[in-house]
Every structure is written in structure tokens, then in C-alpha cells.
Amino acid sequence: MVSDEVPVRPPVDVVRPVAAPDVPGEHHWPSGPTRYEIKADGWRAVGAVLEEHRTVLLSRQGTNLAPHFPEILDALRHCPVGTVLDGELCAVVEGGRMDFDALASRRGRDRRSWPPVVFVVFDLLATTGQDLRPRPLQERLERLGALLPPPPTPLQPVLATTSRAEALAWYEALRPNGVEGLVAKGLGTPYIPGRAGWVKIRHTLTVDAPIVAIAGPAARPTHVTVRLADGTEAETNQLATAQRPAVGRAVAGALGTPLPGGRRRVNAEVIAEVAVGTTRHRTLRFVRLREDLLPFYDR
């Protein structure tokens, strides 16, 4: 049953902040002050409450994450019908640190290996009968604060400030806790994918690139070749021992005919995060497999 109570129905095209080299000033946006949020290292997701309090949790590609994050679904049921939240799923490991790689275990059937998770919420896109995306961020945040259930809950507001000095202190101090940088937003800006102008500042400048070939054993590749944004293909450094099985599982069943140099073509959409060197002889360092951008099936 479709009703006017749910004006925004996932999947939703989310805002994707663009990389910036520096943290913008407190009055960078003419429409209002700057809000600085920590950039949690997790999987982007949209959670929503549909008619009859049916809950959904989707990746930014629209993949259904609900079976693998049941505690987030349970927490969402405390929100009003029509609620749509934008946030980041984060695994919390020993010492309260957020661990991106630990989220991959949520693909497995054995729940005993699943790490605790939280849904770090940073925006409210809709509530009962109202699409809030055209409204200023400040208004959406005020309504989000009134909507989130009280603790203890896995739905947690993102740590944020309007002080650039405080944000810079977090940028350095929270790195060991799994915070990979900052996101800066204008408090007067609407939620318009691709047009909000929000920026992200990360400790390591990386890009996402599709893996087009592997080298080495199929189950434990030693190197990967990726296609960069300019269309060129380049091989990364040697993968760490711990990285090889995950890449092997991701490309299983998708390897094509052999290529020169002992490589094999990958005929599937598998994304790697790589750091691109800036020297005259461009180098690529494999950072990690983007597990959150893979089809969500048991591995």
C-alpha cells in the first residue's frame, strides 16, 4: 500500500561530497555557516520506514542490506512512518574503534563472527508526509535531533561542530579510532545530489577504480590492474597477504581469457580503492577492496 505518508521512497540518489585538499573556512558557504562532520569509515546506507512500519536498509547502489543488519532494522521501527535517513554503517571493534574491513564479515552466515555495528546518521531526507530535501540542512538536522530514539540505540548522530579549530583537532586525534577525515557542509544548503557542493577531506587521497585484471593465482592474486578515471589502465603494487583472499573471492567466476604477462581479465564490476602517487612516474597503491560496492551475497 502506497500512501502520502511516505513522500520519499528508497532507493535514493545520495549526495556524494567531492574531495578537497583543505578544510574550508567557517563561512565558506554564503547560505550559512559551515558544519564539520567526522567522516566515519564504513558503508554508506539509506534507512527508511515505509507504510505499516515496514523498514528498509539499502546501500547507495540500492542493494538490500536488511538481512545482514537486523539490529538497525529494529531500531528504525522506533521512527515515524515516512522517515528516510542518510548515514554510514560502521563496525565497532575493540576499544570502540571503527573498522571498515570488519564489516565484510557481515556477508557471512555465521552471526557469531558479526561485529557490533552502529548506523551513524548525518541527514534526515524525509519524515511523515514531508520531503525535506529542499529544506536547509540546519532545519533537517533540528528535526533529526527530535526524531532519533534516545540511547541506547544503534542509530547515532554523527559527531559534528561548527568550529574549524575543533574539527581540525578531531581530524588528527580521532584517526586511530577509524575516522578517515572530515566532511564539510553548508548549514543553509538543500540536499541535492551532485549539486550541494559539500566536500570531504581525507588523511589519504584515494580514488575508487574498477579492477580490470589480476595477476597471480586466481584464489590469491598478487597484483591487480585498475582502470583510472582518464581511461588508462595501471597495475598496483603487490597486494598484502591478508588482502589477497578477499580479492580472489570477489573475482571468482568472473575471470576471462589470459592476457600478456600472466594476467587474467576480470569480467565483473569489482571496485578497488587505490592511492595514486603524484611523482613523475605514477605509482598505484592498493588500499582495499570496496566490499560495500560488491553485490551483497555470502562470501
C-alpha positions in Angstrom: 0.0 0.0 0.0 1.4 3.4 -1.1 0.4 6.5 0.9 1.1 10.2 1.1 2.8 9.4 4.5 5.9 8.3 2.5 6.9 11.1 0.1 10.4 9.8 -0.5 10.8 6.1 -1.3 14.2 4.4 -1.5 16.4 3.8 -3.4 17.5 7.5 -3.1 20.2 9.2 -5.1 22.6 10.4 -2.3 24.8 13.4 -2.1 28.5 12.5 -2.7 30.9 15.1 -1.3 33.9 15.8 -3.6 37.5 15.6 -2.4 39.2 18.8 -1.3 42.8 19.4 -0.3 42.0 21.8 2.6 39.3 22.2 5.3 37.1 25.1 4.2 36.5 28.1 6.5 33.6 28.7 8.8 31.9 31.0 6.3 32.7 29.1 3.1 29.0 28.9 2.1 27.1 32.2 1.6 23.9 30.5 2.6 25.0 29.8 6.2 27.8 28.6 8.5 29.9 25.6 7.8 29.2 22.3 9.6 32.1 19.9 10.0 31.4 16.2 10.5 33.7 13.4 11.1 34.0 11.0 8.1 33.3 7.6 9.6 34.9 4.7 7.8 32.0 2.5 6.9 29.4 1.7 4.3 27.0 4.4 3.1 23.4 3.4 3.5 19.9 4.8 3.5 17.4 3.6 6.1 13.6 4.2 5.8 10.3 3.4 7.4 7.6 2.7 4.9 3.8 2.1 5.4 2.8 -0.1 8.3 6.2 0.5 9.8 8.0 -1.7 7.3 11.7 -0.9 7.4 14.3 -1.0 4.6 18.1 -0.5 4.6 19.8 0.0 1.2 23.3 0.6 0.0 24.0 3.7 -2.1 23.7 1.3 -5.1 20.2 0.2 -3.9 21.3 -3.2 -2.7 19.2 -4.7 0.1 21.3 -4.7 3.3 18.4 -5.6 5.7 19.1 -9.3 6.3 22.6 -8.6 7.4 21.9 -5.7 9.8 18.8 -6.8 11.7 19.5 -4.6 14.7 19.4 -1.5 12.5 16.1 -2.5 11.2 14.8 -3.0 14.7 16.0 0.5 15.7 14.4 2.1 12.6 11.0 0.8 13.7 11.0 3.4 16.5 11.0 6.2 13.9 7.7 7.5 12.4 6.4 6.2 9.1 7.9 8.2 6.2 11.3 8.6 7.9 14.3 8.5 5.5 17.8 8.6 7.0 21.2 9.0 5.2 24.2 7.7 7.1 27.1 5.3 7.4 27.1 1.7 8.7 30.1 1.3 10.9 31.6 -1.8 12.6 32.7 -1.1 16.2 35.6 -3.3 17.3 37.8 -3.5 20.4 38.3 -0.1 22.1 35.4 1.5 20.3 37.4 1.8 17.1 35.5 1.7 13.7 36.9 -0.9 11.3 35.9 -0.8 7.7 37.3 -4.3 6.9 35.4 -5.9 9.8 32.1 -5.0 8.0 32.9 -7.7 5.4 32.2 -10.4 7.9 28.5 -9.4 7.8 28.4 -11.1 4.4 28.8 -14.5 6.2 26.0 -16.6 7.5 27.7 -17.2 10.9 26.3 -14.4 13.1 28.8 -15.3 15.8 31.5 -13.6 13.6 29.5 -10.5 13.1 31.0 -7.4 14.7 28.7 -4.9 16.5 27.5 -2.1 14.2 26.1 1.4 14.5 24.3 3.5 11.9 25.9 6.9 12.1 23.2 9.2 10.8 24.0 12.6 9.3 20.9 13.7 7.5 17.1 13.4 7.5 15.7 13.4 4.0 12.0 12.9 4.8 9.5 12.5 7.6 5.8 11.7 7.7 4.3 13.4 4.6 7.2 15.7 4.0 10.1 15.6 1.6 12.8 17.6 3.5 15.5 17.6 0.8 14.7 21.1 -0.4 14.9 22.5 3.1 18.2 23.9 4.6 20.5 21.5 6.3 20.0 23.3 9.6 16.3 22.6 9.6 16.8 19.0 8.6 19.3 18.5 11.5 17.0 20.1 14.1 14.2 17.7 13.0 16.6 14.8 13.0 17.6 15.5 16.6 14.0 15.4 17.7 13.3 12.2 15.8 16.2 9.9 16.7 15.3 7.5 19.6 17.1 8.0 22.9 20.2 5.9 23.7 21.0 3.1 23.9 20.3 2.6 20.2 22.5 1.7 17.2 21.1 4.9 15.5 23.7 7.5 16.4 24.0 11.1 15.2 27.4 11.9 13.6 29.9 13.9 15.7 29.9 17.4 14.3 30.9 21.0 15.1 30.8 24.5 13.5 34.3 25.3 14.8 37.0 24.8 12.3 39.6 24.6 15.0 37.7 21.9 16.8 37.3 20.0 13.5 41.0 20.2 12.8 41.7 18.8 16.3 39.3 15.9 15.6 41.0 15.3 12.2 44.2 14.4 13.9 43.1 13.0 17.3 40.4 10.6 16.0 42.4 9.0 13.2 43.3 5.9 15.3 39.6 5.5 16.1 38.7 4.8 12.5 37.9 8.3 11.5 39.2 8.8 7.9 38.7 12.5 7.7 36.1 15.3 7.7 33.1 16.3 5.6 32.2 20.0 5.4 28.7 21.2 4.6 26.9 24.5 4.4 24.1 24.7 7.0 21.9 26.6 4.6 22.2 24.1 1.7 19.5 21.8 0.5 20.0 18.1 -0.2 20.7 18.0 -4.0 22.8 15.1 -5.2 25.8 16.3 -7.2 24.9 20.0 -6.6 25.2 20.6 -2.8 28.9 21.4 -3.1 29.8 19.5 0.1 33.4 18.4 0.4 35.4 15.7 2.1 39.0 16.0 3.4 40.8 12.7 4.0 44.1 11.7 5.5 44.9 9.7 2.4 43.8 10.9 -1.1 42.4 7.9 -2.8 40.1 7.0 -5.7 37.8 4.2 -6.5 38.6 2.3 -9.7 37.3 -0.9 -11.3 39.6 -3.9 -11.3 40.0 -5.0 -14.9 42.6 -7.7 -14.5 44.5 -9.7 -11.9 48.0 -11.4 -11.8 49.0 -14.4 -9.8 46.9 -17.3 -8.5 43.1 -16.8 -9.1 42.3 -17.5 -5.5 45.0 -15.2 -4.1 46.0 -12.6 -6.7 49.3 -10.8 -6.1 48.6 -7.7 -8.2 45.5 -6.1 -9.7 45.2 -3.8 -12.7 42.6 -1.0 -12.4 41.1 1.5 -14.9 41.5 5.1 -13.8 39.1 8.0 -14.5 41.2 9.1 -17.5 40.7 5.6 -19.1 44.2 4.4 -18.6 44.9 1.0 -17.0 47.7 0.6 -14.5 48.9 -2.2 -12.2 49.0 -1.6 -8.4 51.8 -2.5 -6.0 51.9 -6.1 -4.7 48.9 -6.9 -2.5 49.4 -7.6 1.2 49.0 -11.3 2.2 45.8 -10.5 4.0 44.3 -8.7 1.0 44.7 -11.5 -1.5 41.9 -13.9 -0.4 39.2 -11.2 -0.4 40.2 -10.1 -4.0 40.2 -13.7 -5.1 36.7 -14.3 -3.7 35.4 -11.1 -5.3 36.6 -12.1 -8.8 35.7 -15.8 -8.5 33.7 -16.9 -11.5 34.4 -13.7 -13.4 37.8 -14.4 -14.9 38.2 -14.2 -18.7 40.9 -15.4 -21.0 44.6 -15.0 -20.2 46.4 -11.7 -21.0 50.0 -11.0 -21.7 52.2 -11.0 -18.7 50.3 -13.8 -16.9 47.3 -11.7 -16.2 43.6 -12.6 -16.4 40.8 -10.2 -17.4 38.1 -9.6 -14.8 34.6 -9.6 -16.3 32.6 -8.2 -13.4 32.2 -4.9 -11.6 34.7 -5.2 -8.7 35.9 -1.9 -7.2 39.2 -1.2 -5.5 40.3 1.8 -3.5 43.7 2.9 -4.6 46.1 5.7 -3.7 47.6 7.4 -6.7 51.2 8.7 -6.4 52.0 12.2 -7.6 55.5 11.6 -8.8 56.5 11.8 -12.5 56.4 8.0 -12.6 52.8 7.5 -11.4 52.5 4.7 -8.9 49.4 3.0 -7.6 49.0 1.5 -4.1 46.2 -0.9 -3.4 44.4 0.3 -0.3 41.5 -2.1 0.0 38.7 -3.8 -1.8 35.5 -1.8 -1.7 33.4 -4.6 -0.2 30.5 -2.1 0.2 30.3 -1.8 -3.6 30.1 -5.5 -4.3 26.8 -7.4 -4.8 25.7 -8.4 -1.3 25.9 -12.2 -1.2 27.6 -14.6 1.2 31.3 -14.9 0.8 
